[in-house]
Every structure is written in C-alpha cells, then in structure tokens.
Amino acid sequence: MRPRSGPTVEHRVLAVRLRLLRERAGLSLTDAARALNAHPATVRRIERAETGLDARQVRLLLDCYGVSESDAEPIIAGLGAANMPGWWHQWRDAMEPWQQDVIGMESSAGLVRTWHPALVPELLRTPAYAEALDRALHPDGDATRRERRVELLRERQRRLSYRGAALWALIPAAALHTRVGGRRVMEEQREALAEAAHRPDVTVQVVPLDHPPHALTGVPPLHLLRVSAPEIGDQAILETPGVRVDIVDDPDTVMNHRIRIDAACAAAPRPGTPLPVA
C-alpha cells in the first residue's frame, strides 16, 4: 500500500479506469462492494483515489467486472507505480493537506496557467521572496517549517523546468509594487521575473496599474493545470487565501475559468513587454 502523500497522476488514472470498467459492466457501487465483502464507500474511495490500491481488491474487482486477462494485465502491472509515494512525500511535514493533491497534479501537468491578484505567482517566486512572504503571513511560524516550505517550492520549480512544462503567468503590476521583504528582495524578484520571461517554456504578462478592469479583476488566485493523461481532464485550483482551496475538475466550471483567463490574457499587454518600473 502506498504511504499517504496525496494521489499521483498514475494512481488517479488507474482509479478512473476502475470506475469506467464498473460502469461499462453495468454494476453499481453496491454490486462491486459485494465482490470485496466491503461497504460501497470502500469502492467509492478506490475510484476517487482516496486510498491505496490493494492488488487483491483490484483483482477481485476486475474479475467482478468481467475484464479479460489481456485487459487486466496492464492494470495489475501498473499498481506498483500507482502505489509509489509522490516525490513530495518527504515534505509532508511542511505541507497543507490540500497541497498534496495540487502538487500531485502539478507534477504531471504539461501546462500551468496562473493568476494572482496581488502577489508574484508561487511558481515564479525567488526563495528570498517566498521566505519573506511566509514570514509576513505567519510571523509566529516555526522557522524550520518555513525553510522546508521554501525548499519544497524550489523543488517544484526545478521539476517543472526539468520536465519542460509550460508556465503562463498573468501578473498585475501591483504585485511588483507590493514590497515583500526589503528592496533587495524585490530587486532580485524583478530580475528573476525578467529572466524567466525570456525562457521558451515561460510566458509572463503584466497588467499595468492604469489598465481597465478585465475578466479576472477581483478574482482570487487561480491556476489551471493540463495533464496529458486522457482519463484526467483539466483541473482548476481556486484559492481563498487564509480560508480554503478548491480543486475543481467539473468540465463546465473549468471551461468557465479558462474563458476568463483567456479573456484577461487577451486584454493584457503582449508577452515580452518590459516589466513596468517599480
């Protein structure tokens, strides 16, 4: 059984395939639960990737669904990878519960689109900026845990770049005027943004201070993740800072968020426009 660290995309894919096989067989959750001598909630948790995939249970379900040996073989073979803990597992002590799900999707995303109404988006923050912001938001927080969070962010950024995933960030100019840390921290952050904007895998658009309202005006931090696995649709992560984080996979809702971010990007200055002077 995979140690709990949030489901990886491999885990999610197998969970979706099990649900589709059950539905194709015309069986209910109760029907499938009988094969396991378990409660229907157990099958629901398996299909939602909320629990590790037990080989015996998976085999019983596949037999119940009438899956041929040739079709069952790749599913059984994939259990080992699906049950492996995500790379972020070692940072669980510094993570919020919802981060495990978000990073699990982010780690396989080919495209990340991000908007923050007041700050530099997380995946473009320098370590000094991230540490200063964490200190401001959690003044009584543990220093060691703060360092761990910054370390985790750096690893997320490194892995995103290593995979060649595309990052498209829409930033209000106000984010560059909000002084996080001291002057040196902000100068370093602006330099890092300018350098990132020249990378082929990064697109940065900055909305000027005197820009008219756009489709994301007043919208909390929003991120869209696109994963190549066909079993998993686009995901939207909507933050309400200090309150909650909603992970949305409903296609219609995600499409509405995509339309809004498309409209805001279309209205903003073109990528490559020099950063405004602070």
Contacts in CASP RR format, 6 or more apart in sequence:
PFRMAT RR
TARGET T0000
AUTHOR 0000-0000-0000
METHOD contacts of the structure
MODEL  1
MRPRSGPTVEHRVLAVRLRLLRERAGLSLTDAARALNAHPATVRRIERAE
TGLDARQVRLLLDCYGVSESDAEPIIAGLGAANMPGWWHQWRDAMEPWQQ
DVIGMESSAGLVRTWHPALVPELLRTPAYAEALDRALHPDGDATRRERRV
ELLRERQRRLSYRGAALWALIPAAALHTRVGGRRVMEEQREALAEAAHRP
DVTVQVVPLDHPPHALTGVPPLHLLRVSAPEIGDQAILETPGVRVDIVDD
PDTVMNHRIRIDAACAAAPRPGTPLPVA
1 52 0 8 1.000
1 54 0 8 1.000
1 83 0 8 1.000
2 11 0 8 1.000
2 52 0 8 1.000
2 53 0 8 1.000
2 82 0 8 1.000
2 83 0 8 1.000
2 84 0 8 1.000
2 85 0 8 1.000
3 85 0 8 1.000
3 89 0 8 1.000
5 85 0 8 1.000
5 86 0 8 1.000
5 88 0 8 1.000
5 89 0 8 1.000
5 92 0 8 1.000
5 100 0 8 1.000
6 86 0 8 1.000
6 100 0 8 1.000
6 101 0 8 1.000
6 104 0 8 1.000
7 15 0 8 1.000
7 49 0 8 1.000
7 50 0 8 1.000
7 101 0 8 1.000
7 104 0 8 1.000
8 82 0 8 1.000
8 84 0 8 1.000
8 86 0 8 1.000
8 104 0 8 1.000
8 107 0 8 1.000
8 108 0 8 1.000
9 104 0 8 1.000
9 105 0 8 1.000
9 107 0 8 1.000
9 108 0 8 1.000
9 227 0 8 1.000
9 229 0 8 1.000
9 232 0 8 1.000
10 78 0 8 1.000
10 81 0 8 1.000
10 82 0 8 1.000
10 84 0 8 1.000
11 49 0 8 1.000
11 52 0 8 1.000
11 53 0 8 1.000
11 82 0 8 1.000
11 83 0 8 1.000
12 49 0 8 1.000
12 229 0 8 1.000
12 231 0 8 1.000
12 232 0 8 1.000
13 82 0 8 1.000
13 229 0 8 1.000
13 231 0 8 1.000
13 232 0 8 1.000
14 53 0 8 1.000
14 75 0 8 1.000
14 78 0 8 1.000
14 79 0 8 1.000
14 82 0 8 1.000
15 46 0 8 1.000
15 47 0 8 1.000
15 48 0 8 1.000
15 49 0 8 1.000
15 53 0 8 1.000
16 47 0 8 1.000
16 231 0 8 1.000
16 232 0 8 1.000
17 75 0 8 1.000
17 231 0 8 1.000
18 46 0 8 1.000
18 47 0 8 1.000
18 58 0 8 1.000
18 61 0 8 1.000
18 75 0 8 1.000
19 47 0 8 1.000
20 231 0 8 1.000
21 61 0 8 1.000
21 62 0 8 1.000
21 65 0 8 1.000
21 67 0 8 1.000
22 29 0 8 1.000
22 31 0 8 1.000
22 32 0 8 1.000
22 43 0 8 1.000
22 47 0 8 1.000
22 61 0 8 1.000
22 65 0 8 1.000
24 65 0 8 1.000
25 64 0 8 1.000
25 65 0 8 1.000
25 66 0 8 1.000
27 64 0 8 1.000
27 65 0 8 1.000
28 40 0 8 1.000
29 40 0 8 1.000
29 43 0 8 1.000
29 44 0 8 1.000
30 40 0 8 1.000
31 64 0 8 1.000
32 40 0 8 1.000
32 43 0 8 1.000
32 61 0 8 1.000
32 64 0 8 1.000
32 65 0 8 1.000
33 39 0 8 1.000
33 40 0 8 1.000
33 42 0 8 1.000
33 43 0 8 1.000
35 60 0 8 1.000
35 61 0 8 1.000
35 63 0 8 1.000
35 64 0 8 1.000
36 42 0 8 1.000
36 43 0 8 1.000
36 57 0 8 1.000
36 60 0 8 1.000
36 61 0 8 1.000
42 51 0 8 1.000
43 61 0 8 1.000
45 51 0 8 1.000
46 52 0 8 1.000
46 53 0 8 1.000
46 57 0 8 1.000
46 61 0 8 1.000
52 83 0 8 1.000
53 79 0 8 1.000
53 82 0 8 1.000
53 83 0 8 1.000
55 76 0 8 1.000
55 79 0 8 1.000
58 75 0 8 1.000
58 76 0 8 1.000
58 79 0 8 1.000
59 72 0 8 1.000
59 76 0 8 1.000
62 72 0 8 1.000
62 75 0 8 1.000
62 76 0 8 1.000
67 75 0 8 1.000
86 104 0 8 1.000
86 107 0 8 1.000
87 107 0 8 1.000
87 155 0 8 1.000
87 159 0 8 1.000
88 95 0 8 1.000
88 100 0 8 1.000
88 103 0 8 1.000
88 104 0 8 1.000
88 107 0 8 1.000
88 152 0 8 1.000
88 155 0 8 1.000
88 156 0 8 1.000
91 148 0 8 1.000
91 151 0 8 1.000
91 152 0 8 1.000
91 155 0 8 1.000
92 100 0 8 1.000
93 145 0 8 1.000
93 148 0 8 1.000
94 145 0 8 1.000
94 148 0 8 1.000
94 149 0 8 1.000
94 151 0 8 1.000
94 152 0 8 1.000
95 103 0 8 1.000
95 149 0 8 1.000
95 152 0 8 1.000
96 245 0 8 1.000
98 244 0 8 1.000
98 245 0 8 1.000
98 247 0 8 1.000
101 247 0 8 1.000
102 223 0 8 1.000
102 237 0 8 1.000
102 245 0 8 1.000
102 247 0 8 1.000
103 156 0 8 1.000
105 225 0 8 1.000
105 227 0 8 1.000
105 232 0 8 1.000
105 235 0 8 1.000
105 247 0 8 1.000
106 112 0 8 1.000
106 156 0 8 1.000
106 160 0 8 1.000
106 225 0 8 1.000
107 156 0 8 1.000
107 159 0 8 1.000
108 227 0 8 1.000
108 228 0 8 1.000
108 229 0 8 1.000
109 165 0 8 1.000
109 225 0 8 1.000
109 226 0 8 1.000
109 227 0 8 1.000
110 163 0 8 1.000
110 164 0 8 1.000
110 165 0 8 1.000
110 166 0 8 1.000
110 226 0 8 1.000
110 227 0 8 1.000
110 228 0 8 1.000
111 165 0 8 1.000
111 166 0 8 1.000
111 167 0 8 1.000
111 168 0 8 1.000
111 224 0 8 1.000
111 225 0 8 1.000
111 226 0 8 1.000
112 123 0 8 1.000
112 160 0 8 1.000
112 165 0 8 1.000
112 166 0 8 1.000
112 167 0 8 1.000
112 168 0 8 1.000
112 223 0 8 1.000
112 224 0 8 1.000
112 225 0 8 1.000
112 226 0 8 1.000
113 168 0 8 1.000
113 169 0 8 1.000
113 170 0 8 1.000
113 223 0 8 1.000
113 224 0 8 1.000
113 261 0 8 1.000
114 121 0 8 1.000
114 122 0 8 1.000
114 123 0 8 1.000
114 167 0 8 1.000
114 168 0 8 1.000
114 169 0 8 1.000
114 170 0 8 1.000
114 221 0 8 1.000
114 222 0 8 1.000
114 223 0 8 1.000
114 224 0 8 1.000
115 121 0 8 1.000
115 169 0 8 1.000
115 170 0 8 1.000
115 171 0 8 1.000
115 216 0 8 1.000
115 219 0 8 1.000
115 221 0 8 1.000
115 222 0 8 1.000
115 223 0 8 1.000
115 261 0 8 1.000
115 264 0 8 1.000
116 122 0 8 1.000
116 171 0 8 1.000
116 172 0 8 1.000
116 175 0 8 1.000
116 221 0 8 1.000
117 172 0 8 1.000
117 174 0 8 1.000
117 216 0 8 1.000
117 218 0 8 1.000
117 219 0 8 1.000
117 220 0 8 1.000
117 221 0 8 1.000
118 172 0 8 1.000
118 174 0 8 1.000
118 175 0 8 1.000
118 178 0 8 1.000
119 133 0 8 1.000
119 175 0 8 1.000
119 178 0 8 1.000
119 180 0 8 1.000
120 129 0 8 1.000
120 171 0 8 1.000
120 175 0 8 1.000
120 176 0 8 1.000
120 180 0 8 1.000
120 189 0 8 1.000
120 193 0 8 1.000
121 169 0 8 1.000
121 171 0 8 1.000
121 221 0 8 1.000
122 130 0 8 1.000
122 153 0 8 1.000
123 153 0 8 1.000
123 156 0 8 1.000
123 157 0 8 1.000
123 160 0 8 1.000
123 167 0 8 1.000
123 169 0 8 1.000
124 167 0 8 1.000
124 169 0 8 1.000
124 192 0 8 1.000
124 193 0 8 1.000
124 196 0 8 1.000
124 202 0 8 1.000
124 204 0 8 1.000
125 133 0 8 1.000
125 153 0 8 1.000
125 189 0 8 1.000
126 185 0 8 1.000
126 188 0 8 1.000
126 189 0 8 1.000
126 192 0 8 1.000
127 150 0 8 1.000
127 153 0 8 1.000
127 154 0 8 1.000
128 181 0 8 1.000
128 184 0 8 1.000
128 185 0 8 1.000
128 188 0 8 1.000
128 189 0 8 1.000
129 180 0 8 1.000
129 181 0 8 1.000
129 185 0 8 1.000
129 186 0 8 1.000
129 188 0 8 1.000
129 189 0 8 1.000
130 149 0 8 1.000
130 150 0 8 1.000
130 153 0 8 1.000
131 146 0 8 1.000
131 147 0 8 1.000
131 150 0 8 1.000
132 180 0 8 1.000
132 181 0 8 1.000
132 182 0 8 1.000
132 185 0 8 1.000
133 180 0 8 1.000
133 181 0 8 1.000
134 146 0 8 1.000
134 149 0 8 1.000
134 150 0 8 1.000
135 146 0 8 1.000
136 180 0 8 1.000
136 181 0 8 1.000
138 146 0 8 1.000
160 167 0 8 1.000
161 199 0 8 1.000
161 201 0 8 1.000
164 201 0 8 1.000
165 201 0 8 1.000
166 201 0 8 1.000
166 202 0 8 1.000
166 203 0 8 1.000
167 201 0 8 1.000
167 202 0 8 1.000
167 203 0 8 1.000
168 202 0 8 1.000
168 203 0 8 1.000
168 205 0 8 1.000
168 265 0 8 1.000
169 202 0 8 1.000
169 203 0 8 1.000
169 204 0 8 1.000
169 205 0 8 1.000
170 205 0 8 1.000
170 207 0 8 1.000
170 216 0 8 1.000
170 261 0 8 1.000
170 264 0 8 1.000
170 265 0 8 1.000
170 268 0 8 1.000
171 193 0 8 1.000
171 204 0 8 1.000
171 205 0 8 1.000
171 206 0 8 1.000
171 207 0 8 1.000
172 206 0 8 1.000
172 207 0 8 1.000
172 209 0 8 1.000
173 206 0 8 1.000
173 207 0 8 1.000
173 208 0 8 1.000
173 209 0 8 1.000
173 211 0 8 1.000
173 276 0 8 1.000
174 209 0 8 1.000
176 186 0 8 1.000
176 190 0 8 1.000
176 193 0 8 1.000
176 206 0 8 1.000
176 275 0 8 1.000
176 276 0 8 1.000
176 278 0 8 1.000
177 209 0 8 1.000
177 278 0 8 1.000
179 186 0 8 1.000
180 186 0 8 1.000
180 189 0 8 1.000
186 278 0 8 1.000
190 275 0 8 1.000
190 278 0 8 1.000
193 204 0 8 1.000
193 275 0 8 1.000
194 275 0 8 1.000
196 202 0 8 1.000
196 204 0 8 1.000
197 203 0 8 1.000
197 204 0 8 1.000
197 271 0 8 1.000
197 272 0 8 1.000
197 275 0 8 1.000
203 271 0 8 1.000
204 271 0 8 1.000
204 272 0 8 1.000
205 265 0 8 1.000
205 268 0 8 1.000
205 269 0 8 1.000
205 270 0 8 1.000
205 271 0 8 1.000
205 273 0 8 1.000
206 268 0 8 1.000
206 269 0 8 1.000
206 273 0 8 1.000
206 275 0 8 1.000
206 276 0 8 1.000
207 214 0 8 1.000
207 264 0 8 1.000
207 268 0 8 1.000
207 269 0 8 1.000
208 269 0 8 1.000
208 276 0 8 1.000
209 276 0 8 1.000
211 267 0 8 1.000
211 268 0 8 1.000
214 263 0 8 1.000
214 264 0 8 1.000
214 267 0 8 1.000
214 268 0 8 1.000
215 259 0 8 1.000
215 260 0 8 1.000
215 261 0 8 1.000
215 263 0 8 1.000
215 264 0 8 1.000
215 267 0 8 1.000
216 222 0 8 1.000
216 260 0 8 1.000
216 261 0 8 1.000
216 264 0 8 1.000
219 260 0 8 1.000
220 238 0 8 1.000
220 239 0 8 1.000
220 240 0 8 1.000
220 241 0 8 1.000
221 238 0 8 1.000
221 239 0 8 1.000
221 241 0 8 1.000
222 236 0 8 1.000
222 237 0 8 1.000
222 238 0 8 1.000
222 239 0 8 1.000
222 257 0 8 1.000
222 260 0 8 1.000
222 261 0 8 1.000
223 236 0 8 1.000
223 237 0 8 1.000
224 234 0 8 1.000
224 235 0 8 1.000
224 236 0 8 1.000
224 237 0 8 1.000
224 254 0 8 1.000
224 257 0 8 1.000
224 258 0 8 1.000
224 261 0 8 1.000
225 234 0 8 1.000
225 235 0 8 1.000
225 236 0 8 1.000
225 237 0 8 1.000
226 233 0 8 1.000
226 234 0 8 1.000
227 233 0 8 1.000
227 234 0 8 1.000
227 235 0 8 1.000
232 249 0 8 1.000
233 249 0 8 1.000
233 251 0 8 1.000
233 254 0 8 1.000
234 249 0 8 1.000
234 251 0 8 1.000
234 254 0 8 1.000
234 258 0 8 1.000
235 247 0 8 1.000
235 248 0 8 1.000
235 249 0 8 1.000
235 254 0 8 1.000
236 247 0 8 1.000
236 248 0 8 1.000
236 249 0 8 1.000
236 253 0 8 1.000
236 254 0 8 1.000
236 257 0 8 1.000
236 258 0 8 1.000
237 245 0 8 1.000
237 246 0 8 1.000
237 247 0 8 1.000
237 248 0 8 1.000
238 245 0 8 1.000
238 246 0 8 1.000
238 248 0 8 1.000
238 257 0 8 1.000
239 245 0 8 1.000
239 246 0 8 1.000
240 246 0 8 1.000
248 254 0 8 1.000
248 257 0 8 1.000
END
